[in-house]
Amino acid sequence: MPMTKTEFMCTNCQKYFDVPMNTSLNGNYRIHCPLCGHVHYRTVKDGDITDTRFPQNDSVILYEDILPMKSSCRDFSKETDLDGARSAEGFVRRLWKEFSGA
């Protein structure tokens, strides 16, 4: 089963977290914020969390709850950290860019 990791931001606590997803998942899922417990009602297509929300009623088929790990929570998006300001991975990327001239 191929897996992917999707970054998600909780609109309640404004924290970012990673959601490991099986690429064969399709349908409506409840994604729980691991920090504050806020529930996000999202449609998943081929393992990617879409921006499509679904209503909280009995007519919608719900597949399961997704509960990411609390250790994946952070204050900033990975995309904004590519310059190495906060992480070792970003620092290595910046050094590689300087070295390779990219």
N, C-alpha and C positions, 0 to 999 in steps of 0.2 A: 504494500500500500504506500504510494508516494505521499509525502507530507510536505506542507508548506507552512511558513510562519507569517502571519499577518499582524501588522502593528495597528492598534486600535486606541482611540482616545475616549475616555469616559467624560461625558458632558456634565456629569454631576460633580466630580472631584477634580476634573481637569488633569488627570494623570494619564500617562501612556502605558500600555502594556502589550505584550506579545501573546498572540493566540495561535497555538499550533493547530493546524487543520489538515485533515485528510482530503486530498484533492478530489475524491469521489463524492464528497458531501454536496447535496443539493436540497434546498427546501428552507423552511422557516425554523430559526433557532433563537433561543434566548441566551444572550451572552452576558454573563455576570461580571461586573467589575471586581477584581480580586481584592481591591483596597476598601471600597465603600459599600460594595454589594449591590450597586445600582444595576438594574436589569435593562439591557438593550435588546429590543425586538428587531432582528435583522433577517433578511433573506440571504442565503448562501448559495452561490453558483460555482460549481466546480472547485470547491474549497476556498473560494474568495468571498470575503464578507462584503456585501454590496451596501450602498447607501439606502436601499429600499427597506422601509420599515413596514411592519404588518400590524394590524390592529390586535388588541388584547381581548379577543372574544372567543367563544366556543366554536364559531364557524370556521376558524383557521386551523389547519392541521399543523401541529407543532411536533417536530421530530425529537428534539431533546434539548437539555440545557448544556451550555458550554461553560466550564469553570476553569479559567486560566490560573496559573500559579501566582501567588502573591509576590514571589521573588522577581517576577518580570515587570513589576511596576517601576516607573521612573517619572521624573518631573518634566522631561523634555523628549521631543521626538528624535528618533535616530537620524532622520533626514537632516535635521538642523545641527547635528553633532559631527558631520563629516569632516570638519576642519580640525578636529582633535582637541577642542576646548575642554572636553570633559572625559573622554574615554581613551584608553590605550589603543584601541583599534583605530580610532580617528587619528591619533597621533602618528601611527605607523602609516596610514594612508597619506597623510600630509607629507611625511618624510619621503615616501615613495614618489609622490608627485614632484617634489623638489628635485629628487635624484634623477628621475627619468625625464624631467622637463615636460611632463604632460600637463 
